[in-house]
Amino acid sequence: MQPVDFTTLMAVCAELRRDWLPARCEQVIQRDPTTLAIALRTLNQRGWLTISWHPQAARLHIDSPPPRVPDTFTFSQQLKHQIGGYALVGITPVAPWERALDLGFAKRPGDPIEWHLYIEVMGKYSNAILVNDRNQIVTAAHQVSDKQSSVRPIATGAPYSPPPEIPGPFPTRDEPRTRWQERVALLPTNLKNALFKAYSGLSSALVRDLATQANVSLAQSVNDLTPADWERLFEQWQTWLQRLDTGTFSAHFLAVGYSVLVAASTPAESVQALLRDYYTNALNRQEFDRLKNQLTQRLKTLLKKLRHKEDTFVQRLKQADQADDYRQQADLLMAYNYQWQPGLRSMALADFETGETVNIALDPERNAIQNAQSLYKKHQKLKRSRQAIMPLLQAVRTEIAYLDQVDEAVKRLEHYEAAVDLMALQEIRDELIQQAYLADPTYRPSPPTSKDSLNVRKFQTPSYLEVWVGRNNRQNDLLISKAATDYDLWFHTQEIPGSHVLLRLDAGQVPTDEDLQFTADIAAYFSRAQQADQVPVIFTQPKYVFKPKGALPGMVTYTHETILWGQPTKISAHLIADSTASAPTLVAS
C-alpha cells in the first residue's frame, strides 16, 4: 500500500485550502479505531474530511459520508465537544518538509485560533492531537507514555511538541544544477539510493515519478547516467519543486499506486477523489483478505469437529443395529436353558427360523436365565440409544449442510473486485456471529441496510432474461422472500451446497430451453460441483420453495421440482468477469 508522502500531503492541502477554507465544523464521527470523519460546510458545499492515523494508510482528504453506526469512541466525543460549531480557518505544515499539519479552528473566520488539531502522517507513528490555544494537549488518538518514548511523550495536559526535526539537506529551487548533480553523484550507487542519501524529504513514490518522467531507471548507477539523463532528471526535479511552491498537481492512478505528478492514462477527478478511491479499495482489499482467511479457518475447524461427531454417531448406530441380535440370543437361551451346564462359557444353539448355529458367549458365573436377562438388557439399552442418537445425528448433519453452504459461499468470493465483495463477506461474518459459530471481540455490527437491498450477481441468458445469483445466505433468503415473483423460476443444485438462483420472468413470459439450460449451468457453476462435467440442478416456481420454521439461514425445502443437468464448464471466466454484479440492486417489497 502506497503511503501518503510529503508531496501528496501538500497536494491535498492545496485543494483543501482552495475549496474548503473557511468551513464550519458541523459533526465529528469516528468511523473505526483509526479513522475520523469531520463534517465541513462552506458557503457552497458540504463534505466529510477523513483523517486517518492508520499505520499503513495514514491520510487526510475529503471522503464519502461515513456509515450510520453508533459512535462509541471517546476521542471523537471529545473533539465534538471542543471544536463542534467552530470554523476551520487554516491548514498549515507544522515544519518544512514535515508530514504534519496544523488544522486551526476559530469561533468565526477572522477570529484568533483557539484550537489546533495536529495531524501527523508518519506511518506507524501517525497521530491526531487536539491542542488548545495555550499549547496544552487536550486529547489524542494515541497517548504515548514516558516508557514508550522518552523523546516525545504525548499525554493529556502536557505541552505539545512537534515531531523531531528531520536532518537535512532539503531540496531547494535555487540550487544550481552542477551542485545538485555533484550531491546526487557523490556515491557510486544506483540512482534511487543516491537520491535518498543526497536529500531528505523524498519518498519511494516521488523518486519513481521523477525517474518515470525523466525516462531513466532508478536501478541504473549514477556513473552510467549520460549528460542528457542528468538534464532531464534535473528538469523534472525543478518541475516538482515548482509544483510544491505553486500548489499545482495532477491526480492519476497508476498500475501500482497513484501519482500527483505523473500524467497517466487513468486520471482522477481530484487529489481528494484519488486518495478516497485508492485507500478505500486498498483497505477493503486488505480487510477482505483478512476476513476471508478468518472465516475459512473457522469453517474448516467447525466442519472438522462436526464430521468427527457425525462419525461417532454413525459408529454408535452400527452398534445399536446389533440390538436384535442380542434379543435373538436371549430368546434362544430361554428356549434351550435346559441344555445349560455350570461353568459353560458359550453355547452353540440352532436358530429358530434358519436352523443355522448361533454361538452365544456366556458368563460362567451366571446360569442360562441370568445370561438371557443380561442379553435382554443390552437389547433394550441399544434400542433406546438408537432413539436418542437419530435426532442428534440428524441435527449434526443439518449443521454440516448449513456450514457447507456457508463455506461454499466464502469460496465463491475468491478475490476482491468491488465493495460488494467485502459486503458479502461481512454479511457472512455477521451471520456466523448471530448463529453463535463465531466470536470476534473486534466485531462491530455492519451498517444497517434495507432488507430489500440486494447485491446479487447478475447475468443474461441467450434471450436476454436476467439471472440473479445470491452471494451468501442472506441474499439467498431475500431472493425467495423478497425478490421472487410468481412468474420467476428458482434453481439450485440437487443436494449439493450452492447459491440460490432466480430466472426473472414477466407475466406470461416463457423461457426457452436455452434459457433454462443456461440458468442451470449458472447454478452448477456457483456450487461445490463447479469442476464437474455434469451436475443435477432442480428448478421450480418460488411458491413451491419453503423455509421451515426455525430453519438456519439459506436452508429451504421444495416440491414440484424438475431436474436439469447443468454443465458448469460452459460458463467461461470471461462471462463471470463481465457480470454486472458490482451495482447494488433495489428490490420492491
N, C-alpha and C positions, 0 to 999 in steps of 0.2 A: 504494500500500500504506500503510495507516494505521500510523504509528509508535506505539510504547508511550510515552505521556506520563506526567507525574508522578502524575496521578490513577489511571491504570491500574496503575502500579507500586505505589502504596500499596494498591490493591485486592488485588493479588497478594500483597503482604507480609502483609496482614491474614489472608488464608486460609492462607498458609504458617505463620504464627505459631500460628494456631488448631489446624491439623491435623497439622503436620509438625515441631513442636519439642517435645522434642528428638528427633533421628533419627540413627541410625548410618550413616556413610558406608561402604557395602559395596563399591562398584565405581565406577570412573571410566572412561568411554569417550568418545573424541572421534569424533563421527559424520561430520564433514566439516571443512573448514578453518575454519569459523566457528561450529561448534555442539558443545557439550559436554553429556554426559549423566552425571549422578551418581545412583547407586542409593542411595536412602534407605530405612531400615527403622525404624519406630516399634514400639511395643508392639502396635499394632492393624493396621498395614498396611505394604506395601512399594510404592514407586513410584520413578519416574525424574524427577529435576529437570533440565529442559533449561535450559541457559544459552547464549545466543547473542549474539555481537557482530557479527552480520551488519549491514552498513551500512544496509540498508533494513528489516531485521526483527530488530533487537536486542531481546531479551526474556528473561524469566525465568518459568518456570511448570512445573507437573507435566505430564509428557508420557507418551506410549506408550513401551514398551521400544524401544531402538534396534535396528536390524537387526544381525544377527550377521555382521559383516565384520571383517577384521583391522584392528586399530588401530595405525597406524604413526606417529602424531603424537607429537612429543616433549613437547608441553605437557601432554597427558593423562597421559603416563607419569610426569612429574614430580609432577603433582598426586596421582596414585595412590600414589606413594612417600611423599609428605609427609602427606596427610590421610586415606589409607586406614585404616579402622578407628576414626577419630576420630568424635566426636559433633558434629553441627550443633546448636549451643545458642543461637544468636542471629542475628536478621536485623534490622539497623537501618540507617536512612539515614545516609550519610556526613555530610550537612549539610542544613539545612532547604531544602526546595524543589529539592533537587538530585537528579537521576536517577542516583544512585549508591548502591549498597547494600554493607553490610559483613556478609558471612556469616562468623560466628565459629565456630571449631572448637576443641573441647577434648577431652582424653582421655576424660572422663566428664562427664555433666551435673553442674554444681556446681563443677567444677574451673576453674582460670583458663584463659582462652582463649589458645591457643598459635599458632593460625594464623588469618589473616584473608584471605578470598577476596573481593576488591573487584570488584563487578560494576558497570560503568559503561555505562549505556544512553543513549548520546548520539549517535545517528546514525552518521555515518562515523567518528566518534571513539570509538566504543564499544570496550570492552576488558574483559578479565578478568585480574586481577593477584593473585598469591599473595604474601602478606607475612607474615613471622614475627613473633613477639612483641616483637622489637626494632625493628619498623617498617622492616625491610630487605626489599626486593623479592627474592624467590627465583626467580620465573618469571612470565612474562606472555604472554598470547596475542599481543600486538603489542609489540615492542620499538620505542621511539621514541628516536632519537639526538638529539644536540645540534643537528645540522644540520637535522633535520626539525622540531624545536621547541625554541627557546631558552627558552620559557616553562615547559614541563613535560616534560622528557625522562623516559623510562621505560626503565630499564636494570637488568639483574640486578646485585644488590649495592648499588644506590643506595637511599637512603631514599624511602619512599612519601610523596608529597604529594597531597592531594585535588585535584580539578579546581578551576580558578579560580572564585572566588566570583561568583555571579550578582548583578548590580546590582539593587537593589530599585526601587520598593517592592513588598512582597508582600501578598497578601490576608490579612486578619485578621477574625475573627468579631466582635470588639468595635468595629469601625469603624462609626460612625453612618451611617445611610443618606444623610443630607444630604451628609456629607463624601465618601462613596463616589460619589454622583451627581455632585458637583462635579468630582471627579477624572476620572470617565469622560467627562463632557460638556465637558471643558476645551477640546478642539479640535473645530472644526466638521467632522467627518469621519463616515464610516459607523460603525456600531456595532462591527463586527469590528475595524477599525483602532483605534478608541477604546479598546477593552478591552485590546488588546495594548500600546498606548502608556501606558496608565494603570498596568498591573501586570505584574510578571514572574511566571514560573511557570505561565503559561497556554499552551494549545495550541489548534490549529485544531479538533480533535475536541471539546475541552472547551467552547469558546465556541459551537460548533454545538449541543451538547447543551443548554447553558443557554438559548440562543435558542429551541430547539425546545420546551423545557418552558415557557418564558415566552410562547410564541406571538408572538414578534417576529422581524423579519427582520434578519439581520446586514448586509444591504446598505442598510438604512434609516439615514438620517442621525440622529445623536443629537439634533439640533434638532427632529426631527419626532416624537420619542417622546412619548407622552402620559403624564400622571401615572400612569395605570393600567398602562401599559407599564413604567414605571420601578419600580412597586410589584411587579409580577410578576417582573421580572428580578432585583430585589434579593432577593426571597423565594427564588428558585432559587439565587442566589449564596450565601445563608446556608445553604440546604439542602446545597449542595455542600461548604461548609466544615465543616458539622456531620458529614457523612459521612466526611470526611477524619479528623476527630477521633475518631469512634466506630468507624471501620473497617467501616461497613455499606454494602455496594454491591449492585447488581443487574447481572447479566450478560445482555446481549441482543445478537443480531445485527441489524444494520440493513441497509437496501437497499444502502448503500455503507458498508462498515466495520462497526464494532461500538461498543458503549457500555457503560460500567459505571454509568451514571447514569440513562439514559432507558429506561423500560419499553416495549419494542417487542413486536411480535406473534411474534417468534421468540426465545424465551428460551433460555439455555444452562444446563447443569447447574450450572456454577460458573464463576468467573473463569478458573480453570485450564483447564477444558474449552473456554471461549470462545477463549482465546488459542491453545490447541493446535489447534483446528479452523480458526480463521481463518488463522493463519500457515502451517499445513500446506497448506491449499488455495491460499493466495496464492503461496507459494513453489513449490508444484507447478505452478501455472498459469504462473508465470514460467519455470520450468525447461522446461515443455512447449513454450512458445513458442520459447525459445532452441534447444532440441534439434530441434524440427521445422524451424526455419529452417536449422540446420546440416545436417540430413540432406537437406532439399530442395535446397539449393545444391550439396551434394556429389554427389547423384544426378544432378542436371542436368549438372554438369561431366563426370561419368563417362559418362553416356549420349551426350553430345555427342561425346566423343572416340571412343567405340566405334562410333557411327554413321558418323563420318568414316572410321574404319578399315574398316568394312564397305563403304562406297562405294569405297574404294581397292581392296579385294579384288575387288569386282564388276567394276570397270573392267579390272583385270588379267585377270580371267576372260574378259571380252569380247575382250581382245587374244589370249588363248590360243585362243579359238574360231577364230582365223584360221590355226591350225596346219595344218589340212587344205588350206587354200588354198595355202600355201607348198609343201606336198608335191605338190599337183596341178601347180603351176607348174614345180617341179623335174622332174617326170615328163615334162611337155611339152618342156622344154628338152633333156632326154636323148633324147627320141624325134626331135626335129627339130633336133638340133645341127648337122646338115649345112647348114642354112639360115643358120647364123650367119656374120657377116662382121665383120672387125675394125672397131672404132670404134662399133659399134651401141650405142645407149643403151636400146633397148627392142625387143621382138619381139611381133608380133601372131600368135598361133597358135590353131588351131581345137581346141576341147575334144574329147576322145575320145568322150564319151557324147552330149553335146548338140549338138556341132558349132558352138556359139557361140564368137565370137572372144574370146580371153583376152589382155589386154595385160600383158606381163611386163617390169618395169623391170630393166635390166642395168647392170653395172659395165663401162664401156668398156675398162678396163684388164685385164679377165679374159675368157677365152674362154667358150663355152657350157657346157662341162663344169664349169669352176670356178664359174660363176654358179649352176649347178644344185646343186653341192655346198654352196654358201653357203645356198641356199634349204632344202636338206635339214637343215642345222644349225639354222636358225631354227625349222623344224618340230619338231625334237627338243627344242629349248630350251623352246618354248611348251608342248609336250606334258608335259614334266617340271614346268613351272611350274604347270600345272593340277593335277597330282597333289599338289603342295606347297600350293597355295592352298586347295583344297577343305576339308581339315581345319581350316585356320586360319580360313576363313570360317565354318565350322560352329561352331567354338569361340567366335568373336565373337558369332554370333547366339545361342548358348546364354547367353552373358553378358548380352546385351541383354535376352533374355527373362526372365532371373533378376532383373536390376535393374529392368526394367519392373514385375515383380511386386512388388518391394520398394517402388518408387516409388508404385505404386497403393495399397499398404498405408499408406504415410505420408499420402497424400492423403485416404484414408478417415477418418483421425484428424483431423478438421477443427478441433475445439475441445476444450479441456479441460473435462470434466464430472465426472470421478471419478478416483481414484488409479489405476484400471486403465488409463486412457488414457495416463498417463505411463509406467506399467509396460510397456505395449505398445511405446511409442516407445523406451524404454530397451532392450528386447529386440531391436528392430531395430538400434539403435546397436551393441549387443554383437555381433550377428550380422555387421554390416559390418566391425567391427574384427577379428573372428575370420577373416573371409574376406579380410582384408588390403585392403579397399576404403577403409578409413577409419583415420586415425591421429589419436588425440586424446591429447595429453600430460597432460591433466587427468583422463583416464578412470580410474575405479576400478571394478572388477567389481561388478555388481549383487549384492544379497544372494542367496545360493544358495536356490533354491526346488525343491520336489519336481518331478520330471519329469512327475508325474501331475497336477499342478495346472494348471488352465486358467482363463483369464479371458475366455472367449469371449462374443460377443454371443449373446443368446437370443431366440427368437421362438416364437409359437404359430400353427399352421396353423388353418384353419377347423374341423378336427376335434380341436383341442387337442393335436396332436402337437408335440413340441419340435423346433425347428430351431436348430442350433448353427452359428455363423459365426466362422471364425478371424480374428483381428485382424492377424496377421503370420505370417511363415513358420514360426516356432517353433510357434505354435498350429496352423497348417495341418498340420505334420508330426505333431503329437501327436493331432490329430483322427483321422488314419489309423492311426498306430502304437499309440495307447493307448486312445482313446475309442471308436472304431468297433467295433461288434459285427457278427456275421454277418447280423443282421436289418436293419441300417441301410441307408440309401441315400446315396451320395456324389454331390454335384452340383458342377459347375464350368462356367464359360463356355468355349465351344469356341474354343481358340486365341486367347483374349483374357485378359490379366492380370486376376486377380481372386482373391477369397477362396475357400478350400475350405469347402464347406457340407455338413453332415450332417443328414439327416432321421432322427430317432431313432425306432426301431420296436421293439416287443417281439416275442417269438416268436409266429409265426402272425398277426401284425397286418398288414393290407393297407391301404396308403394309398389314399384316394380320388383321383380325377382333380383335384379342387380342391386337395388337399394337395400333389400333385406340381406343379401349376401355381404354387401359392403359393411353394413352395420354389425353383422355377425363377426366379420373379420376384425372390426374395431374392438368389439367386446373381447374377442380372443386375444388380441394384441395387448390390451390393458388387463391382463390376468397373469396368474402364475404360470400358465401354459404358453407363454409368449414364444418360446423356442420350438414348440411342437409344430408338426405339419398340419394336423387337423385337430380341432378342439370342439367338443359338443357345446353348443350355445342354445339356450332356450329363449323364446320370446313370447310375450303375452300382452294383453291390454293392462294398463295400470290399475284398472278396477279389480283385477284378479291378483294383485300383489298386496299382501297384508303384512303389517308389522304387529306381531303378537304383543300383548300387554306385558310389560316388563322386559322385552327383548333388548339386547345390547345394541348400541348404535350400528347401523348398517346391516343388521340381520333382519331378513324378511322371509315370508313363506309365499307360495304362489300356486295357482291352479290354471287349468285350461291352457297349458303351455304347448308350444310347438318346438321341435328340435331342428336346428340347422347345424351344419358343420362349418365352423369358422376356420379360416386359413390366415393366421397372423402374419405369415411371411409375405403376404401380398401387400401389407401396409408398409410402405417404404419409409426409410428415415427421412426422405425429402418431404413426404406428406406430413409426417409428425412435426417437422420443423416449421412447416408453413401453416400450422394450425393457428387459429385466431384466439388462442386461449388466454392471451395476456390482458384482454379487456374485461373488466367486471360487467356482468350482465344482471339487469334488474328483472325480477320475475314477479308478475302480478299475483297477489294473494288469491 
